Amino acid sequence: MHPPSALRQSPWLFENHAGLAGLAWTPLVKAPTPVQRLDRVGSTLGREIWIKRDDLTSDDYGGNKPRKLEFILGDALAKGKNTLYTGGGIGTNHGLATALYGRKLGFDVVLCLFDQPVTEHVRKCLRLYHACGAEIVPAGSLARFVLRYYLIDRVRRAGAYFVYPGGSSPVGVLGYVDAALELARQIEAGEMPLPGAIFVPAGTCGTSAGLLLGLRMAGLDTEVVGVKVASNISANPKATLNLVRGTQALMRRYDPSVPALDFRLEDVRMDLDHFGPGYGWPTDAGRAGRALMADAEGIDLDLTYTAKAFAALLDRARKAGDDRPLLFWNTFNSIDLTALARDVDYQDLPRALHRCFTCELTD
């Protein structure tokens, strides 16, 4: 496995469809990220299991967020915006990535946050938001977050560039259409076999939507399984389908050579069995999957997103029937930011969040 050493100069999308070069884009990702056979995991299951190492997308902050932010932040720069406004749970990885890369590119960043179960990961994220200079707006409940993000602050902060939670807008989804084309090239080059199915967390569904669209554009019939990790508000098949269709329409406005593919609700595959009690709540299956990946392969997963997706893959692998290879798309950041978080005193955070550092942890 040899991760790339430098940022790429342009997306695969621009090479495949020249008209798409009219889309704004800024380089953040080292690509292609490696594909790797998980020999030890596979031997325990009697199946061929692979991983796409998107935990290695960047030396600053890895995972799936930089791919989306290449197009989102490129668009914000092209529109001359100075402030990014986004949000999510108090442990949002998307919010952290936006704060980190936004600061790097000179933006002010505002994070509107709703409550979720408090884990050590959540505490670390809260410290990191502050370390990255983000303005933190505690919203409390999910309902209050929706009201504030989608209504109140659209008026109060009308000049900001609003980034959808998870980066899951047609502009952000372009990052994973591009990632699917990257995988298609790796398969064509013989770096891995064609997988029967790809498993990926589905929180706001942008990653799974982009992969589904991109794989079909590449002529591959691999099943994309979005593993539900968030509430029905954002994680549902209809939301995925809308993102697929919206992203395809966006691309075709720039380049009519992009194929006009027909997508229906039955094309969207979503695993509903590994969500657990709610967003951010660890599950026993997720803990077991995380332990297996760490012990067998030395790769870390998180309990909110990737461990649940890997647990779903493990369940599929244990079932008789289709024996084609399975691919786990690792969307978790592998860059250790502990030192950056350590220097932050939680009392410097908004008072409403101090309870997160005095309450009992859920993991």
C-alpha positions as CSV (number, residue, x, y, z in Angstrom):
1,M,0.0,0.0,0.0
2,H,1.5,3.3,-1.1
3,P,-0.6,6.4,-0.3
4,P,0.0,9.4,-2.6
5,S,2.5,11.9,-1.4
6,A,1.0,15.1,-2.9
7,L,-2.3,16.8,-3.6
8,R,-3.7,16.0,-7.0
9,Q,-4.0,18.7,-9.6
10,S,-7.6,18.1,-10.9
11,P,-10.5,15.7,-10.3
12,W,-11.1,12.6,-12.4
13,L,-14.5,14.2,-13.3
14,F,-12.7,17.0,-15.2
15,E,-10.7,14.4,-17.3
16,N,-13.8,12.4,-18.2
17,H,-16.1,15.3,-19.0
18,A,-14.2,18.5,-20.0
19,G,-17.2,20.8,-19.5
20,L,-17.2,20.0,-15.8
21,A,-14.0,22.0,-15.5
22,G,-16.3,24.9,-15.3
23,L,-17.2,23.8,-11.7
24,A,-15.3,25.5,-8.9
25,W,-12.8,23.3,-7.1
26,T,-9.9,23.6,-4.8
27,P,-7.3,20.8,-4.1
28,L,-7.4,19.2,-0.6
29,V,-7.1,15.5,-1.3
30,K,-4.2,13.2,-1.9
31,A,-5.6,10.8,-4.5
32,P,-6.0,8.0,-5.4
33,T,-6.4,6.7,-1.9
34,P,-5.2,3.1,-1.6
35,V,-7.4,-0.1,-1.9
36,Q,-6.2,-2.8,0.4
37,R,-7.2,-6.4,0.9
38,L,-8.1,-7.2,4.5
39,D,-6.5,-10.7,4.7
40,R,-6.9,-11.3,8.4
41,V,-10.6,-10.1,8.5
42,G,-11.3,-12.1,5.3
43,S,-9.7,-15.3,6.8
44,T,-12.0,-15.1,9.8
45,L,-15.1,-14.9,7.5
46,G,-14.0,-17.1,4.6
47,R,-14.7,-14.1,2.3
48,E,-12.6,-11.7,0.2
49,I,-12.9,-8.4,2.0
50,W,-11.3,-5.1,0.8
51,I,-11.1,-1.6,2.2
52,K,-10.9,1.8,0.4
53,R,-8.6,3.9,2.6
54,D,-10.3,7.3,2.5
55,D,-9.0,7.7,6.1
56,L,-5.8,8.7,4.2
57,T,-7.3,11.5,2.0
58,S,-5.2,14.2,3.7
59,D,-2.4,14.8,6.2
60,D,-4.4,17.6,7.8
61,Y,-7.7,15.8,8.3
62,G,-8.7,12.6,6.5
63,G,-12.0,10.8,5.9
64,N,-14.7,11.5,3.4
65,K,-15.1,15.2,4.2
66,P,-12.1,16.6,2.3
67,R,-13.5,15.1,-1.0
68,K,-16.8,17.0,-0.5
69,L,-15.1,20.2,0.6
70,E,-12.9,20.4,-2.5
71,F,-16.0,21.3,-4.4
72,I,-17.9,23.1,-1.6
73,L,-15.0,25.4,-0.6
74,G,-14.1,25.9,-4.2
75,D,-17.6,27.2,-4.8
76,A,-17.5,29.4,-1.7
77,L,-14.2,30.9,-2.9
78,A,-15.5,31.5,-6.4
79,K,-18.5,33.3,-5.0
80,G,-16.3,35.6,-2.9
81,K,-17.7,34.5,0.5
82,N,-15.9,35.2,3.7
83,T,-17.9,33.1,6.2
84,L,-19.0,29.4,6.2
85,Y,-22.0,28.4,8.2
86,T,-22.6,24.8,8.8
87,G,-23.7,22.4,11.5
88,G,-24.4,19.0,12.9
89,G,-24.3,17.1,16.1
90,I,-21.9,18.3,18.9
91,G,-19.5,15.6,17.6
92,T,-19.8,16.4,13.9
93,N,-16.8,15.3,11.9
94,H,-18.1,17.4,9.0
95,G,-18.1,20.5,11.2
96,L,-14.6,19.8,12.3
97,A,-13.3,19.3,8.8
98,T,-15.1,22.5,7.7
99,A,-13.6,24.5,10.6
100,L,-10.1,23.2,9.9
101,Y,-10.0,23.6,6.1
102,G,-12.1,26.8,6.2
103,R,-9.5,28.4,8.5
104,K,-6.7,27.1,6.2
105,L,-8.4,28.9,3.3
106,G,-9.1,32.1,5.2
107,F,-12.8,31.7,6.0
108,D,-14.5,32.5,9.2
109,V,-16.5,29.4,10.3
110,V,-19.7,29.2,12.3
111,L,-20.9,25.8,13.7
112,C,-24.5,25.3,14.8
113,L,-24.6,22.2,16.9
114,F,-27.4,20.0,18.2
115,D,-27.2,17.5,21.2
116,Q,-26.1,13.9,20.9
117,P,-24.8,11.3,23.4
118,V,-21.5,12.5,24.9
119,T,-18.5,10.3,24.2
120,E,-14.8,11.0,24.4
121,H,-14.9,11.7,20.7
122,V,-17.5,14.4,21.2
123,R,-15.4,16.1,23.9
124,K,-12.4,16.0,21.6
125,C,-14.4,17.5,18.7
126,L,-15.7,20.3,20.9
127,R,-12.2,21.3,21.9
128,L,-11.0,21.0,18.3
129,Y,-13.7,23.3,17.0
130,H,-12.5,26.0,19.4
131,A,-8.8,25.3,18.5
132,C,-9.7,25.8,14.8
133,G,-11.2,29.2,15.6
134,A,-14.8,28.3,14.9
135,E,-17.7,30.3,16.3
136,I,-19.8,27.7,18.2
137,V,-23.6,28.1,18.3
138,P,-25.2,25.5,20.6
139,A,-28.8,24.8,19.3
140,G,-29.8,22.2,21.9
141,S,-32.4,19.8,20.4
142,L,-32.4,18.6,16.8
143,A,-35.7,20.5,16.3
144,R,-34.1,23.8,17.5
145,F,-31.2,23.1,15.2
146,V,-33.4,22.7,12.2
147,L,-35.2,25.9,13.0
148,R,-32.0,27.9,13.5
149,Y,-30.0,26.5,10.6
150,Y,-32.8,26.5,8.0
151,L,-34.7,29.6,9.0
152,I,-33.5,32.0,11.7
153,D,-29.8,32.3,10.8
154,R,-30.6,32.3,7.0
155,V,-31.9,35.8,7.8
156,R,-29.4,36.8,10.6
157,R,-26.4,35.7,8.6
158,A,-27.6,36.2,5.1
159,G,-24.1,36.9,3.7
160,A,-22.6,33.6,4.8
161,Y,-22.1,30.6,2.6
162,F,-24.4,27.9,4.0
163,V,-22.9,24.4,3.9
164,Y,-25.4,21.6,4.3
165,P,-24.9,19.2,7.2
166,G,-22.5,16.5,6.2
167,G,-21.6,18.5,3.1
168,S,-24.5,16.7,1.4
169,S,-25.6,19.0,-1.4
170,P,-25.2,18.4,-5.1
171,V,-22.0,20.4,-5.0
172,G,-20.6,18.3,-2.1
173,V,-21.8,15.0,-3.6
174,L,-19.6,15.7,-6.7
175,G,-16.7,14.7,-4.4
176,Y,-17.9,11.1,-4.2
177,V,-19.0,10.9,-7.9
178,D,-15.3,11.6,-8.5
179,A,-14.3,9.1,-5.9
180,A,-16.3,6.4,-7.6
181,L,-14.5,7.2,-10.9
182,E,-11.2,6.8,-9.0
183,L,-12.2,3.4,-7.8
184,A,-13.3,2.4,-11.3
185,R,-9.8,3.3,-12.5
186,Q,-8.2,1.2,-9.7
187,I,-10.4,-1.8,-10.7
188,E,-9.5,-1.4,-14.3
189,A,-5.8,-1.3,-13.4
190,G,-6.1,-4.6,-11.5
191,E,-5.5,-3.1,-8.1
192,M,-8.6,-4.9,-6.8
193,P,-11.4,-7.0,-8.2
194,L,-14.9,-5.6,-8.9
195,P,-16.7,-5.7,-5.6
196,G,-20.2,-7.2,-5.3
197,A,-21.1,-4.5,-2.8
198,I,-19.7,-1.4,-1.1
199,F,-20.6,-0.5,2.5
200,V,-20.5,3.1,3.7
201,P,-22.1,5.0,6.5
202,A,-25.2,7.0,5.6
203,G,-25.8,10.0,7.8
204,T,-26.7,12.7,5.3
205,C,-26.4,10.3,2.4
206,G,-24.0,12.4,0.3
207,T,-21.2,9.8,0.2
208,S,-23.5,6.9,-0.8
209,A,-25.4,9.1,-3.4
210,G,-22.1,10.1,-5.0
211,L,-20.8,6.5,-5.2
212,L,-24.1,5.2,-6.7
213,L,-24.1,7.9,-9.4
214,G,-20.4,7.7,-10.1
215,L,-20.3,3.9,-10.4
216,R,-23.2,3.9,-12.8
217,M,-21.5,6.6,-14.9
218,A,-18.5,4.2,-15.0
219,G,-20.6,1.3,-16.1
220,L,-20.2,-0.7,-12.9
221,D,-23.2,-2.5,-11.3
222,T,-21.7,-2.8,-7.8
223,E,-24.3,-2.4,-5.1
224,V,-23.9,0.6,-2.8
225,V,-25.2,-0.1,0.7
226,G,-25.7,3.0,2.8
227,V,-25.7,2.0,6.4
228,K,-28.1,4.2,8.4
229,V,-26.3,6.1,11.2
230,A,-28.6,9.1,11.7
231,S,-32.2,9.9,12.0
232,N,-34.8,9.6,9.3
233,I,-34.7,13.3,8.7
234,S,-31.4,13.0,6.8
235,A,-30.8,9.3,6.4
236,N,-33.4,7.8,4.1
237,P,-33.6,6.4,0.6
238,K,-35.6,9.3,-0.8
239,A,-32.9,11.8,0.4
240,T,-30.3,9.7,-1.3
241,L,-32.3,9.6,-4.5
242,N,-32.8,13.3,-4.5
243,L,-29.1,13.9,-4.1
244,V,-28.3,11.5,-7.0
245,R,-30.8,13.2,-9.3
246,G,-29.8,16.7,-8.2
247,T,-26.1,16.1,-8.7
248,Q,-26.6,14.5,-12.1
249,A,-28.7,17.6,-13.1
250,L,-25.9,19.9,-11.9
251,M,-23.3,18.1,-13.9
252,R,-25.4,18.0,-17.1
253,R,-25.9,21.8,-16.9
254,Y,-22.1,22.1,-17.3
255,D,-21.6,19.2,-19.7
256,P,-24.4,17.5,-21.7
257,S,-22.1,14.6,-22.4
258,V,-22.7,13.4,-18.8
259,P,-25.1,10.5,-19.3
260,A,-28.8,11.0,-18.4
261,L,-29.2,7.9,-16.3
262,D,-32.5,6.9,-14.9
263,F,-32.5,6.4,-11.1
264,R,-35.4,5.1,-9.1
265,L,-36.0,4.5,-5.4
266,E,-35.4,0.8,-5.8
267,D,-31.9,1.6,-6.9
268,V,-31.1,2.9,-3.4
269,R,-29.9,0.3,-0.9
270,M,-30.0,1.2,2.8
271,D,-29.3,-1.0,5.7
272,L,-31.6,-0.1,8.6
273,D,-30.5,-2.8,11.0
274,H,-27.3,-1.3,12.6
275,F,-28.5,2.2,13.6
276,G,-29.1,1.3,17.3
277,P,-31.0,3.5,19.7
278,G,-30.2,6.7,17.9
279,Y,-27.6,9.0,16.4
280,G,-24.3,8.8,18.2
281,W,-25.3,5.8,20.4
282,P,-22.8,2.9,20.2
283,T,-24.0,-0.6,19.4
284,D,-22.7,-4.0,20.5
285,A,-22.2,-5.0,16.8
286,G,-20.4,-1.8,16.1
287,R,-18.1,-2.3,19.1
288,A,-17.3,-5.8,17.9
289,G,-16.6,-4.7,14.4
290,R,-14.4,-1.9,15.6
291,A,-12.4,-4.4,17.8
292,L,-12.0,-6.8,14.9
293,M,-10.7,-4.2,12.5
294,A,-8.3,-2.8,15.1
295,D,-7.0,-6.2,16.3
296,A,-6.8,-7.8,12.8
297,E,-5.7,-4.9,10.6
298,G,-4.6,-2.1,12.9
299,I,-7.2,0.3,11.5
300,D,-9.3,2.5,13.8
301,L,-13.0,3.1,13.3
302,D,-15.4,5.3,15.2
303,L,-18.5,4.1,17.0
304,T,-21.0,6.6,15.5
305,Y,-20.4,6.0,11.8
306,T,-17.8,3.6,10.4
307,A,-18.1,0.8,13.0
308,K,-21.8,0.5,12.3
309,A,-21.1,0.3,8.5
310,F,-18.4,-2.3,9.0
311,A,-20.8,-4.3,11.3
312,A,-23.3,-4.3,8.4
313,L,-20.6,-5.6,6.0
314,L,-19.7,-8.4,8.5
315,D,-23.3,-9.5,8.7
316,R,-23.5,-9.7,4.9
317,A,-20.2,-11.6,4.7
318,R,-21.4,-14.2,7.1
319,K,-24.5,-15.0,5.1
320,A,-24.5,-17.8,2.5
321,G,-25.0,-16.9,-1.1
322,D,-23.2,-14.3,-3.2
323,D,-19.5,-14.9,-2.6
324,R,-18.2,-11.8,-4.6
325,P,-15.7,-9.6,-2.8
326,L,-17.0,-6.9,-0.4
327,L,-15.6,-3.4,-0.1
328,F,-15.7,-1.3,3.1
329,W,-15.2,2.4,2.3
330,N,-13.5,3.9,5.3
331,T,-14.7,7.4,5.8
332,F,-13.1,8.0,9.2
333,N,-10.3,10.5,9.7
334,S,-7.0,8.7,10.7
335,I,-5.0,11.9,11.5
336,D,-4.4,12.3,15.3
337,L,-5.4,15.8,16.4
338,T,-5.0,15.0,20.1
339,A,-2.3,17.5,20.7
340,L,-4.3,20.3,19.2
341,A,-7.3,19.4,21.4
342,R,-5.3,19.0,24.6
343,D,-4.5,22.7,24.9
344,V,-8.1,23.8,24.9
345,D,-9.8,24.5,28.3
346,Y,-13.4,23.4,28.0
347,Q,-14.5,26.5,30.1
348,D,-13.5,28.6,27.0
349,L,-16.4,27.0,25.1
350,P,-20.0,28.3,25.3
351,R,-21.4,27.7,28.8
352,A,-24.2,25.5,27.4
353,L,-21.6,22.9,26.4
354,H,-19.7,22.7,29.8
355,R,-22.0,19.9,30.9
356,C,-20.4,17.7,28.1
357,F,-17.2,17.6,30.2
358,T,-18.8,16.9,33.6
359,C,-21.5,14.3,32.6
360,E,-21.0,10.5,32.4
361,L,-19.8,9.3,29.0
362,T,-21.9,6.9,27.0
363,D,-19.1,4.8,25.6
